[in-house]
Amino acid sequence: MTRYLITAAIALIGGFLGAWLFALSGLGGQATRDWLLDHPEILPQMADRYQKYESAQRLAAVGGDLAEAFPGAVLGNPAGKTVLVEFSDYGCTFCRQSVAEVKAMIAADPDLRVVVREWPIFPGSDVAARMALAAAKQGKYAAFHDAMFAAGPPSTATIQAAAQAAGLDMEAARTFGASPEVTLELRKNAEIAQRLGFEGTPSWIAGGQVFSGAVGRARLVEALRDQTGT
């Protein structure tokens, strides 16, 4: 549990207990007291409402168009109006496990655009992330993304194999991967992740909500549906 979820839990429980004690004291009225005693099931609803409120506050504090991708670093429908943002690292086991779930979401929703923000935090991942953005420059991001996760943890051999599988122009990819443009993108992604309070990968923005960890397809789909109303 991240520090934000801990804070949310404390605030939620504190608020709930405050209302509860206020009602039990008699100051809140007998009707309020009886209603709270008869409806303990509202606690999960309060938790859900607080999660959405807290997500909105964090996103508003960051500002900017977080759904705007680095050119080419998109999975699914590049023009899709339903947007899922993923902060990902090729050295992350949970990111690798999430690949199949994201693919299933794309297959189920032809309007889904998945914006991938490369956030290398594991050893060796920086080189893979740079090659991924070079693949995006060449219009081959999805091919490299899939091949890199399939190849295993980042290393000289696996990055080379994934780049070749994606059909990259290797000389151009290495040059662009070392460019200030790519360095700036990786720095920007790290700063956004920090400001959103993410502590690891994968992390997500879906339907105006923020999530950390391998939260699962069902939860992400539900958040996206809340946004689209479908």
WOJOGI-V856967 format. One record per backbone hydrogen bond with DSSP energy under -0.5 kcal/mol. CO is the residue of the C=O (numbers start at 1). NH is the residue of the N-H. Records with the same first field share a line. If there is no record, write none. Layout:
BEGIN
CO=NH / NH
END
This chain:
BEGIN
2=6
3=7
4=8
5=9
6=10
7=11
8=12
9=13
10=14
11=15
12=16
13=17
14=18
15=19
16=20
17=21
18=22
19=23
20=24
21=25
22=27 / 28
23=26
26=29
29=33
30=34
31=35
32=36
33=37
34=38
35=39
36=39
39=42
40=43
41=45
42=46
43=47
44=48
45=49
46=50
47=51
48=52
49=53
50=54
51=55
52=56
53=57
54=58
55=59
56=60
57=61
58=62
59=63
64=66
65=68
67=69
70=73
72=74
73=116
75=114
76=78
77=80
81=83
82=113
83=207
84=86 / 115
85=205
86=88 / 117
87=202 / 203
88=119
89=92
91=93
92=96
93=97
94=98
95=99
96=99
97=101
98=102
99=103
100=104
101=105
102=106
103=107
104=108
105=109
109=112
111=82
112=77 / 114
113=84 / 115
114=75 / 116
115=86 / 117
116=118
117=88
119=121
122=125
124=128
125=129
126=130
127=131
128=132
129=133
130=134
131=135
132=136
133=137
134=138
135=140
136=139
140=144
141=145
142=146
143=147
144=148
145=149
146=150
147=151
148=152
155=159
156=160
157=161
158=162
159=163
160=164
161=165
162=166
163=167 / 168
164=167
168=170
169=173
170=174
171=175
172=176
173=177
174=178
176=179
179=183
180=184
181=185
182=186
183=187
184=188
185=189
186=190
187=191
188=192
189=193
190=194
191=195
192=196
193=198
194=197
202=213
203=87
204=211
205=85
206=209
209=206
211=204
213=215
216=220
217=221
218=222
219=223
220=224
221=225
222=226
223=227
224=228
225=229 / 230
END
